[in-house]
Amino acid sequence: MVSSRLCFNTIRREFLKCFADNSIHRASASTCSERLPGPRLEDSDGEKGVMHSGRGHLPSNRQRTMSLLRVLVLCFLTDVSLGYKQGENVMVYVNKVGPYHNPQETYHFYTLPVCRPDKVDQLREAIEELYYFEFVLDDIPIWGFVGYIEESGFLPHSHKVGLWTHLDFNIEYNGDSVIFANVSVKDVKPVPLEDGAGVALSGIGVGGGSLTVIHTYSVHWFESSLPHARRAERLRDYSFFPKTLEIHWLSIINSLVLVVLLLGFVIIILMRVLKNDFARYNVEEEVGCDDLDQGDNGWKIIHTDVFRFPPYKSLLCAVLGVGAQFLTLATGIIIMALLGMFNIHHHGAINSAAIVLYALTSCVSGYISCSFYTQINGRRWVWNIILTSSLFSAPLFLTWSVVNSIHWWSGSTQALPATTVLLLLGAWVLVGFPLTVIGGIVGKNRAGGFQAPCRTRNIARQIPPQPWYKHTAVHMGIGGFLPFSAISVELYYIFATVWGREHYTLYGILLCVFAILLSVGACISVALTYFLLSGEDYRWWWRSILSTGSTGLFIFVYSVFYYRNRSSMSGLVQSTEFFGYSLLTALVFSLMLGSVSFWASLGFIRYIYRSLKMD
């Protein structure tokens, strides 16, 4: 359909030009600029262009430079509607291709062997993995599938693979502005890609492993009443990728019920038990503590050992510091999302914000770690700062190095260039580590003495044998499973957003679930610490961290389940990236919840021993 006021005469077919180009362009959009011969758009409903597979002319360096300049100008003018003049070219740039179910695995468009007859099997494999392409027309992304696959029958089984060699471009416009564009293959028959050689398919010669096809396109114009300022609404309504996630009340109700039950358990049952303990322990003032030690048992008689400092003090303080840092970072990210600071269609915005906040919040980890380390009589505070700074950054760098190397080896566009690597390394060296040192120095100088309501004896009390249900592994199973169950339903939506194509917009619910997770972790830690002390075991320091910090193990196990049963991911690139970053995610949750559970247990212990009457 052609408007009486405007007629776009030609489309600049950059995406068709370089099918024969064997080079790989390291850019987010193709910089090919040579115009292929073909008929111009007439005043009709559609136009058809033709390109024969074969060797084309490579663009010169000058042409590529000028095209790159045009791309940069378009980037700067993204939000400026200049409109088109009569007969002006409408540029179409190619961007990337990748498997539909592996959104983190993308490649340059010209890595597809569309015009490379010796690699037909590689093209078949790409189609079988549902490779899609992305073009850009007037800053509007255009998506479509590279080929067609059909499975039918059981005996005999039919497996058909076809290549789309014709694309229908549907462009909506209003006045002199492009509003929306997409491609369609609704009325197009795919070219079959059969195994073997020496056969002829619909006039397409296949022999000796070679394949010759003809690529064509059509353009259809449709007038739209939507103004240019609101064209983002049209793109948002397009459904090539899944829609944004809806409110999932099952997850909210499940989490709220669990929190209510846990809070009721801690507040009602545990407090009633403590009330009985206080009534039994707080006897007349003339009764001495030694007499109580002789005639009773329970958490009262270990008051001289419960505040005995644990082994590996530096590592414990580093865990607390980094856990506090991630608590600050996660809260900041969620609040920024609630304020609408992130575009849901740009996943990289949250990643960039997380990197910046991680560097800026390094002072939190240094302050908390070194301050508590000084309180518990730690002496090697320099080593403590180094350990705190590298506790997460070292595993992160190792995991990222492996994943990025595999991306680079496979030719994926997700491989970061050397300049970006140096920039991230410089951010940690110049910002992250110095802030950790500054925070550590401030924390060391401002740290007071450790506040313990009871004196600690020089000789440790012997710990009696404990029943099996009070062992560390059992506590880790209980303390990790309950917080995990509070977020298990929500985890699916988060994984589907991070590793899939859904867009998560329910940040208010995410904040509630995050608060629920921390509350459940604190409640479970207090309950398990009480049971531990009741058995006259005063080794609660590390136990409180491990019990609830084991939630990270359950999250990693869930990630394995998600990979096998809830996703269609496959291949070395995606598997390495998924499991590598899933391990880092599990580590982050372990550090956060371990820190929360420790401070909750410490506050609980100080409360119960401060409430006792001891001389």
C-alpha positions as CSV (number, residue, x, y, z in Angstrom):
1,M,0.0,0.0,0.0
2,V,1.4,3.3,-1.0
3,S,0.6,6.7,0.5
4,S,-0.4,9.5,-1.8
5,R,1.9,11.8,0.2
6,L,5.0,9.6,0.3
7,C,6.6,6.8,-1.7
8,F,9.8,5.2,-0.6
9,N,11.5,4.2,-3.8
10,T,14.2,1.8,-2.7
11,I,15.4,-0.2,0.2
12,R,19.2,-0.4,0.8
13,R,19.7,-4.1,1.0
14,E,22.8,-4.4,3.2
15,F,21.6,-7.7,4.6
16,L,21.7,-9.3,1.1
17,K,24.9,-8.0,-0.2
18,C,27.5,-9.8,1.9
19,F,26.2,-13.4,1.7
20,A,29.3,-14.3,-0.2
21,D,31.6,-12.4,2.1
22,N,33.7,-14.9,4.1
23,S,35.1,-12.3,6.5
24,I,33.6,-11.8,10.0
25,H,32.8,-8.2,10.9
26,R,33.5,-7.3,14.5
27,A,30.6,-4.8,14.8
28,S,27.2,-4.8,16.3
29,A,25.7,-4.0,12.9
30,S,26.9,-4.8,9.5
31,T,28.9,-2.1,7.7
32,C,28.4,-3.5,4.2
33,S,27.3,-0.7,1.9
34,E,27.5,-2.0,-1.7
35,R,24.1,-1.8,-3.5
36,L,23.2,-4.9,-5.4
37,P,21.6,-4.6,-8.8
38,G,17.9,-5.1,-8.8
39,P,14.6,-3.5,-9.7
40,R,13.5,-0.4,-7.9
41,L,10.3,0.0,-5.9
42,E,7.4,1.0,-8.1
43,D,4.0,2.4,-7.1
44,S,2.6,-1.0,-6.2
45,D,1.8,-3.1,-3.2
46,G,5.2,-4.8,-3.3
47,E,8.6,-5.0,-4.9
48,K,10.8,-8.0,-5.4
49,G,14.6,-8.1,-5.4
50,V,16.8,-11.0,-6.6
51,M,20.3,-12.1,-5.6
52,H,22.1,-15.1,-6.9
53,S,24.4,-17.0,-4.6
54,G,28.0,-16.8,-5.6
55,R,31.0,-14.7,-5.2
56,G,30.3,-11.0,-4.8
57,H,32.6,-8.0,-4.8
58,L,34.0,-7.2,-1.3
59,P,33.5,-3.6,-0.2
60,S,36.6,-1.4,-0.2
61,N,38.1,0.0,2.9
62,R,36.8,3.4,2.0
63,Q,33.3,2.1,1.6
64,R,33.4,0.3,4.9
65,T,34.7,3.4,6.7
66,M,31.9,5.5,5.2
67,S,29.3,2.9,6.1
68,L,30.6,2.8,9.6
69,L,30.4,6.5,9.9
70,R,26.7,6.3,8.8
71,V,26.1,3.7,11.5
72,L,27.6,5.9,14.1
73,V,25.5,8.9,13.0
74,L,22.4,6.7,13.2
75,C,23.3,5.7,16.7
76,F,23.6,9.3,17.8
77,L,20.3,10.2,16.1
78,T,18.4,7.2,17.5
79,D,15.8,9.4,19.3
80,V,15.6,12.1,16.7
81,S,12.9,11.7,14.1
82,L,14.2,13.3,10.9
83,G,11.8,11.5,8.6
84,Y,12.5,10.5,5.0
85,K,12.3,12.5,1.8
86,Q,10.7,11.4,-1.5
87,G,12.8,8.6,-3.0
88,E,15.3,8.4,-0.1
89,N,16.9,5.0,0.7
90,V,15.7,3.2,3.8
91,M,18.7,1.5,5.3
92,V,18.6,-2.2,6.5
93,Y,21.5,-3.4,8.6
94,V,22.2,-7.0,9.6
95,N,23.1,-7.6,13.2
96,K,23.4,-11.1,14.5
97,V,22.1,-14.7,14.5
98,G,21.8,-17.3,17.2
99,P,19.8,-20.2,18.5
100,Y,16.3,-19.2,19.7
101,H,16.5,-21.1,23.0
102,N,20.1,-19.9,23.8
103,P,19.7,-16.1,24.0
104,Q,23.2,-15.7,25.4
105,E,24.8,-17.4,22.4
106,T,24.9,-15.1,19.4
107,Y,27.1,-14.8,16.3
108,H,27.8,-12.4,13.6
109,F,25.3,-12.7,10.8
110,Y,27.8,-13.6,8.1
111,T,29.1,-16.6,10.0
112,L,26.1,-18.5,8.4
113,P,27.3,-20.4,5.3
114,V,24.3,-19.2,3.2
115,C,26.4,-18.8,0.1
116,R,29.1,-21.3,0.9
117,P,28.3,-24.6,-0.8
118,D,30.9,-26.6,1.0
119,K,29.2,-26.1,4.4
120,V,25.5,-27.1,3.8
121,D,25.7,-29.4,6.8
122,Q,26.6,-26.5,9.0
123,L,23.6,-24.6,7.7
124,R,21.3,-27.6,8.4
125,E,22.6,-27.7,12.0
126,A,21.9,-24.0,12.5
127,I,18.3,-24.5,11.2
128,E,17.8,-27.5,13.4
129,E,18.8,-25.4,16.4
130,L,16.2,-22.8,15.4
131,Y,18.7,-20.1,14.5
132,Y,17.0,-16.7,14.2
133,F,18.4,-13.5,12.6
134,E,18.1,-9.9,13.7
135,F,18.1,-7.0,11.2
136,V,17.8,-3.3,12.1
137,L,15.7,-0.9,10.0
138,D,15.4,2.7,11.2
139,D,16.5,1.5,14.7
140,I,13.7,-1.0,14.7
141,P,14.8,-4.6,15.3
142,I,13.5,-7.2,12.8
143,W,13.6,-10.9,13.7
144,G,13.0,-14.0,11.8
145,F,14.0,-17.7,11.6
146,V,16.8,-18.7,9.2
147,G,15.0,-21.9,8.1
148,Y,12.2,-24.3,8.7
149,I,12.1,-27.7,10.5
150,E,9.3,-30.2,10.6
151,E,9.1,-33.5,12.6
152,S,6.3,-35.9,11.8
153,G,5.4,-39.5,12.0
154,F,6.8,-42.3,14.1
155,L,7.3,-45.3,11.7
156,P,8.5,-44.1,9.3
157,H,9.8,-40.9,10.9
158,S,10.0,-37.8,8.8
159,H,12.6,-35.1,9.4
160,K,12.5,-32.1,7.0
161,V,14.8,-29.1,7.0
162,G,14.2,-26.1,4.8
163,L,15.9,-22.8,4.1
164,W,13.9,-19.6,3.7
165,T,15.2,-17.9,0.6
166,H,12.5,-15.3,0.3
167,L,11.5,-12.7,2.9
168,D,8.5,-10.4,2.8
169,F,9.3,-7.0,4.5
170,N,6.2,-5.4,6.0
171,I,6.8,-1.8,6.8
172,E,4.3,0.5,8.5
173,Y,4.7,4.3,8.1
174,N,3.0,7.5,9.1
175,G,3.8,10.5,7.0
176,D,7.5,10.6,6.5
177,S,8.4,8.3,9.4
178,V,8.8,4.5,9.7
179,I,6.6,3.2,12.6
180,F,7.1,-0.6,12.5
181,A,8.8,-3.3,10.4
182,N,8.9,-7.0,10.4
183,V,9.6,-9.9,8.0
184,S,7.2,-12.7,7.1
185,V,7.4,-16.1,5.4
186,K,3.7,-16.8,5.6
187,D,3.2,-17.4,1.9
188,V,6.7,-18.7,1.1
189,K,7.8,-22.2,0.5
190,P,11.1,-23.2,2.0
191,V,13.9,-24.7,0.0
192,P,14.5,-28.2,1.3
193,L,18.0,-29.1,2.4
194,E,18.3,-32.9,2.0
195,D,21.1,-35.1,3.1
196,G,23.4,-36.4,0.3
197,A,24.3,-35.1,-3.1
198,G,23.7,-35.6,-6.7
199,V,20.0,-34.7,-6.7
200,A,17.9,-31.9,-8.0
201,L,15.4,-30.1,-5.8
202,S,12.8,-27.8,-7.4
203,G,15.3,-26.5,-9.9
204,I,18.0,-26.1,-7.4
205,G,21.1,-28.0,-8.3
206,V,22.6,-30.1,-5.6
207,G,25.7,-32.0,-6.6
208,G,29.1,-32.8,-5.2
209,G,28.1,-31.2,-1.9
210,S,27.3,-27.9,-3.5
211,L,24.0,-26.0,-3.4
212,T,22.8,-23.1,-5.5
213,V,19.8,-21.0,-4.4
214,I,18.3,-17.7,-5.3
215,H,17.6,-15.2,-2.5
216,T,14.7,-12.8,-3.1
217,Y,12.7,-10.3,-1.1
218,S,9.5,-8.3,-1.3
219,V,8.5,-5.0,0.4
220,H,4.9,-4.1,1.4
221,W,4.0,-0.7,2.7
222,F,1.1,-0.1,5.1
223,E,0.0,3.3,6.3
224,S,-0.4,3.6,10.1
225,S,-2.2,6.2,12.3
226,L,0.3,5.7,15.1
227,P,2.6,8.8,15.5
228,H,6.4,8.4,15.6
229,A,6.6,9.3,19.3
230,R,4.5,6.2,20.2
231,R,6.0,3.7,17.8
232,A,7.7,1.9,20.8
233,E,4.2,0.7,21.7
234,R,3.8,-1.1,18.4
235,L,7.1,-2.8,18.9
236,R,6.1,-3.8,22.5
237,D,3.0,-5.5,21.1
238,Y,5.0,-7.6,18.6
239,S,5.3,-11.2,19.8
240,F,8.3,-12.8,18.1
241,F,9.8,-13.4,21.5
242,P,7.7,-14.3,24.6
243,K,5.7,-11.6,26.3
244,T,6.6,-10.2,29.7
245,L,5.8,-12.3,32.7
246,E,2.4,-11.9,34.4
247,I,1.8,-11.7,38.1
248,H,2.3,-15.2,39.6
249,W,0.2,-15.2,42.7
250,L,1.0,-18.8,43.5
251,S,4.6,-17.9,44.3
252,I,3.5,-14.9,46.5
253,I,1.0,-16.9,48.5
254,N,3.4,-19.8,48.9
255,S,6.1,-17.5,50.2
256,L,3.8,-15.6,52.5
257,V,2.3,-18.7,54.1
258,L,5.8,-20.1,54.7
259,V,7.0,-16.8,56.3
260,V,3.9,-16.6,58.6
261,L,4.4,-20.2,59.7
262,L,8.1,-19.7,60.4
263,L,7.6,-16.4,62.2
264,G,4.9,-18.0,64.3
265,F,7.2,-20.9,65.1
266,V,10.0,-18.6,66.2
267,I,8.0,-16.0,68.0
268,I,5.4,-18.2,69.8
269,I,7.0,-21.6,70.3
270,L,10.6,-20.5,70.8
271,M,9.7,-17.6,73.0
272,R,7.6,-19.8,75.2
273,V,10.5,-22.2,75.6
274,L,12.8,-19.3,76.4
275,K,10.3,-18.1,79.0
276,N,10.5,-21.5,80.7
277,D,14.2,-21.4,80.5
278,F,14.5,-18.0,82.0
279,A,12.1,-19.0,84.9
280,R,14.3,-22.0,85.5
281,Y,17.7,-20.3,85.2
282,N,16.9,-17.0,86.9
283,V,16.8,-18.3,90.5
284,E,17.4,-16.4,93.6
285,E,20.4,-14.0,93.5
286,E,22.2,-15.8,96.3
287,V,22.5,-19.0,94.1
288,G,25.8,-18.9,92.4
289,C,26.6,-19.7,88.8
290,D,28.8,-22.6,89.8
291,D,25.9,-24.3,91.6
292,L,23.8,-23.9,88.4
293,D,26.5,-25.5,86.4
294,Q,26.5,-28.5,88.7
295,G,22.8,-29.0,88.9
296,D,21.4,-28.3,85.4
297,N,22.1,-28.6,81.8
298,G,21.2,-26.7,78.6
299,W,22.4,-23.4,77.1
300,K,22.8,-21.7,80.4
301,I,25.8,-23.7,81.5
302,I,27.9,-22.9,78.4
303,H,27.7,-19.1,79.1
304,T,31.5,-19.1,79.6
305,D,32.2,-20.7,76.2
306,V,29.5,-19.4,73.9
307,F,31.4,-16.2,73.0
308,R,34.7,-18.1,72.5
309,F,36.1,-16.8,69.2
310,P,36.1,-19.4,66.3
311,P,38.9,-20.7,64.2
312,Y,39.6,-19.1,60.7
313,K,38.5,-15.7,62.0
314,S,39.8,-13.9,58.9
315,L,37.8,-16.1,56.5
316,L,34.7,-15.8,58.6
317,C,34.9,-12.0,58.6
318,A,35.5,-11.9,54.9
319,V,32.3,-13.9,54.4
320,L,30.4,-11.5,56.5
321,G,31.8,-8.5,54.7
322,V,31.2,-9.8,51.2
323,G,27.8,-11.0,52.2
324,A,26.9,-7.5,53.5
325,Q,28.2,-6.0,50.2
326,F,25.9,-8.2,48.1
327,L,23.0,-7.4,50.4
328,T,23.6,-3.7,49.6
329,L,24.1,-4.4,45.9
330,A,20.9,-6.5,45.5
331,T,18.8,-4.0,47.4
332,G,20.2,-1.2,45.3
333,I,19.5,-3.0,42.0
334,I,15.9,-3.8,43.0
335,I,15.2,-0.2,44.2
336,M,16.7,1.2,40.9
337,A,14.4,-1.2,39.0
338,L,11.4,0.0,41.0
339,L,12.2,3.6,40.1
340,G,12.1,2.7,36.4
341,M,15.8,3.2,35.8
342,F,16.1,0.1,33.6
343,N,14.7,-0.6,30.1
344,I,13.2,-4.1,30.1
345,H,14.3,-4.5,26.5
346,H,17.9,-3.8,27.4
347,H,19.2,-6.6,29.6
348,G,22.7,-5.1,29.6
349,A,21.5,-2.1,31.6
350,I,21.1,-4.2,34.8
351,N,24.4,-5.9,34.2
352,S,26.2,-2.6,33.8
353,A,24.6,-1.2,36.9
354,A,25.6,-4.4,38.9
355,I,29.2,-4.0,37.8
356,V,29.3,-0.3,38.9
357,L,27.5,-1.0,42.2
358,Y,29.8,-3.9,42.9
359,A,32.8,-1.6,42.6
360,L,31.2,1.2,44.6
361,T,30.0,-1.1,47.4
362,S,33.4,-2.7,47.9
363,C,33.9,-0.2,50.8
364,V,31.0,-2.0,52.6
365,S,32.7,-5.4,52.5
366,G,36.0,-3.9,53.7
367,Y,34.4,-2.0,56.5
368,I,32.3,-4.8,57.9
369,S,35.0,-7.4,57.5
370,C,37.9,-5.5,59.1
371,S,35.8,-4.0,61.8
372,F,34.5,-7.3,63.1
373,Y,37.9,-8.9,62.6
374,T,39.4,-6.3,64.9
375,Q,36.7,-6.8,67.4
376,I,37.4,-10.6,67.7
377,N,41.1,-9.9,68.2
378,G,42.3,-10.4,64.7
379,R,45.9,-9.3,64.1
380,R,46.6,-9.8,60.4
381,W,44.2,-7.1,59.1
382,V,46.1,-6.5,55.8
383,W,45.6,-10.2,54.9
384,N,42.0,-9.9,55.9
385,I,41.5,-7.0,53.5
386,I,43.1,-9.0,50.6
387,L,41.0,-12.0,51.4
388,T,37.9,-10.0,51.5
389,S,38.6,-8.3,48.2
390,S,39.4,-11.6,46.4
391,L,36.7,-13.9,48.0
392,F,34.3,-13.3,45.2
393,S,36.3,-11.4,42.6
394,A,38.8,-14.3,42.2
395,P,36.1,-17.0,41.4
396,L,34.3,-14.4,39.2
397,F,37.4,-13.7,37.2
398,L,38.2,-17.4,36.8
399,T,34.7,-18.3,35.7
400,W,34.5,-15.4,33.3
401,S,37.9,-16.2,31.8
402,V,36.8,-19.7,30.9
403,V,33.4,-18.6,29.6
404,N,34.8,-15.8,27.6
405,S,37.5,-18.0,26.1
406,I,34.9,-20.5,24.9
407,H,32.9,-17.7,23.4
408,W,36.0,-16.4,21.7
409,W,36.9,-19.8,20.4
410,S,33.4,-20.4,19.0
411,G,33.3,-17.0,17.3
412,S,30.3,-15.8,19.4
413,T,29.5,-12.1,19.6
414,Q,29.2,-12.5,23.4
415,A,33.0,-12.6,23.7
416,L,34.2,-9.4,25.1
417,P,36.9,-7.5,23.3
418,A,40.2,-6.8,24.9
419,T,39.3,-3.1,25.5
420,T,36.3,-4.1,27.5
421,V,38.3,-6.6,29.5
422,L,40.9,-3.9,30.3
423,L,38.1,-1.5,31.3
424,L,36.5,-4.0,33.7
425,L,39.9,-4.9,35.1
426,G,40.7,-1.2,35.5
427,A,37.4,-0.6,37.3
428,W,38.3,-3.3,39.9
429,V,42.0,-2.1,40.3
430,L,41.2,1.6,40.4
431,V,37.9,1.6,42.2
432,G,36.9,-1.7,43.7
433,F,40.1,-2.7,45.5
434,P,41.0,0.8,46.7
435,L,37.5,1.2,48.2
436,T,37.9,-2.1,50.0
437,V,41.2,-1.0,51.5
438,I,39.7,2.4,52.5
439,G,36.7,0.7,54.1
440,G,38.9,-1.8,55.9
441,I,41.1,1.0,57.3
442,V,38.1,2.9,58.5
443,G,36.5,-0.2,60.0
444,K,39.7,-1.1,61.8
445,N,40.1,2.4,63.3
446,R,36.5,2.7,64.4
447,A,36.1,-0.9,65.7
448,G,35.4,-1.1,69.5
449,G,35.6,-4.1,71.7
450,F,33.4,-7.2,71.2
451,Q,30.2,-6.9,73.2
452,A,29.8,-10.1,75.1
453,P,27.5,-10.2,78.2
454,C,29.4,-13.2,79.6
455,R,33.0,-13.7,80.5
456,T,34.9,-16.5,78.6
457,R,37.0,-19.0,80.5
458,N,40.5,-19.9,79.4
459,I,39.8,-23.6,79.3
460,A,37.1,-24.7,76.9
461,R,34.3,-26.9,78.2
462,Q,34.1,-30.4,76.7
463,I,31.2,-30.8,74.3
464,P,29.0,-33.8,74.9
465,P,28.1,-36.2,72.1
466,Q,25.3,-34.8,69.9
467,P,22.4,-36.8,68.4
468,W,22.4,-37.2,64.6
469,Y,19.7,-34.6,64.0
470,K,22.0,-31.9,65.5
471,H,24.9,-32.6,63.1
472,T,26.1,-30.0,60.7
473,A,24.8,-31.8,57.6
474,V,21.3,-32.1,59.0
475,H,21.2,-28.4,60.0
476,M,22.5,-27.4,56.5
477,G,19.7,-29.5,54.9
478,I,17.0,-27.9,57.0
479,G,18.5,-24.4,57.0
480,G,19.0,-24.4,53.2
481,F,15.7,-26.1,52.1
482,L,13.3,-23.8,53.9
483,P,14.6,-20.5,52.5
484,F,14.9,-22.2,49.1
485,S,11.3,-23.4,49.3
486,A,10.2,-19.8,49.9
487,I,11.6,-18.7,46.6
488,S,11.5,-21.9,44.5
489,V,8.5,-20.7,42.4
490,E,10.0,-17.3,41.9
491,L,13.3,-18.8,40.8
492,Y,11.7,-20.2,37.7
493,Y,10.7,-16.7,36.5
494,I,14.1,-15.3,37.4
495,F,15.8,-18.1,35.5
496,A,13.4,-17.7,32.5
497,T,14.3,-14.0,32.4
498,V,18.1,-14.4,32.8
499,W,18.5,-17.5,30.6
500,G,15.4,-17.1,28.4
501,R,13.6,-14.4,26.5
502,E,11.0,-13.4,29.0
503,H,11.1,-9.8,30.4
504,Y,10.7,-9.5,34.2
505,T,8.9,-6.4,35.2
506,L,7.4,-7.3,38.6
507,Y,10.1,-5.7,40.7
508,G,7.7,-4.9,43.5
509,I,7.0,-8.6,43.9
510,L,10.7,-9.3,43.6
511,L,11.4,-6.9,46.5
512,C,8.8,-8.7,48.6
513,V,10.3,-12.1,47.8
514,F,13.8,-10.8,48.6
515,A,12.6,-9.6,52.0
516,I,10.8,-12.9,52.6
517,L,14.0,-14.8,51.8
518,L,16.0,-12.8,54.3
519,S,13.3,-13.1,57.0
520,V,13.1,-16.9,56.6
521,G,16.9,-17.2,56.7
522,A,17.1,-15.2,59.9
523,C,14.3,-17.1,61.6
524,I,15.7,-20.5,60.7
525,S,19.1,-19.5,61.8
526,V,17.8,-18.4,65.2
527,A,15.9,-21.7,65.7
528,L,18.8,-23.9,64.7
529,T,21.2,-21.9,66.9
530,Y,18.9,-22.4,69.9
531,F,18.7,-26.2,69.3
532,L,22.5,-26.2,69.0
533,L,23.1,-24.4,72.3
534,S,20.5,-26.5,74.1
535,G,22.7,-29.5,73.4
536,E,25.6,-27.6,75.1
537,D,27.4,-27.1,71.8
538,Y,28.9,-23.6,71.7
539,R,30.3,-23.9,68.2
540,W,27.6,-21.7,66.6
541,W,29.8,-19.3,64.7
542,W,30.5,-21.2,61.6
543,R,27.4,-23.4,62.0
544,S,25.1,-20.3,61.7
545,I,26.8,-19.4,58.4
546,L,26.7,-22.9,56.9
547,S,23.2,-23.7,58.0
548,T,21.4,-21.0,56.0
549,G,24.2,-20.4,53.6
550,S,23.6,-23.9,52.2
551,T,20.6,-22.4,50.3
552,G,23.1,-21.7,47.6
553,L,23.6,-25.5,47.1
554,F,19.8,-26.0,46.7
555,I,19.8,-23.1,44.1
556,F,22.6,-24.8,42.1
557,V,20.7,-28.1,42.2
558,Y,17.6,-26.3,41.0
559,S,19.7,-24.8,38.1
560,V,20.7,-28.3,37.0
561,F,17.0,-29.3,37.1
562,Y,16.1,-26.2,35.1
563,Y,18.7,-26.9,32.5
564,R,17.6,-30.4,32.0
565,N,13.8,-30.1,32.3
566,R,12.8,-26.5,31.8
567,S,15.1,-25.2,29.1
568,S,16.1,-26.1,25.6
569,M,19.7,-25.1,26.1
570,S,22.5,-27.2,24.7
571,G,26.0,-27.1,23.4
572,L,29.4,-26.3,24.9
573,V,29.0,-22.5,24.8
574,Q,25.7,-22.4,26.6
575,S,26.4,-25.2,29.0
576,T,29.7,-23.7,30.2
577,E,28.1,-20.2,30.6
578,F,25.0,-21.5,32.4
579,F,26.8,-23.7,34.9
580,G,29.6,-21.4,35.4
581,Y,27.4,-18.4,36.3
582,S,25.0,-20.7,38.2
583,L,27.9,-21.6,40.5
584,L,28.6,-17.9,41.0
585,T,24.9,-17.2,41.7
586,A,24.9,-20.0,44.3
587,L,28.0,-18.5,45.9
588,V,26.3,-15.1,46.1
589,F,23.3,-16.5,47.8
590,S,25.4,-18.4,50.2
591,L,27.4,-15.3,51.2
592,M,24.3,-13.2,51.6
593,L,22.2,-15.6,53.6
594,G,25.3,-16.7,55.6
595,S,25.8,-13.1,56.6
596,V,22.2,-12.6,57.5
597,S,21.9,-15.8,59.5
598,F,25.1,-15.0,61.5
599,W,24.0,-11.6,62.6
600,A,20.6,-12.9,63.5
601,S,22.2,-15.7,65.6
602,L,24.6,-13.3,67.2
603,G,21.8,-10.9,68.1
604,F,19.7,-13.7,69.5
605,I,22.6,-15.1,71.6
606,R,23.4,-11.7,73.1
607,Y,19.7,-11.3,73.9
608,I,19.2,-14.5,75.8
609,Y,22.5,-14.3,77.8
610,R,21.9,-10.7,78.6
611,S,18.5,-11.6,80.0
612,L,20.1,-14.0,82.5
613,K,21.0,-12.9,86.0
614,M,24.6,-13.8,86.4
615,D,27.2,-12.4,88.8
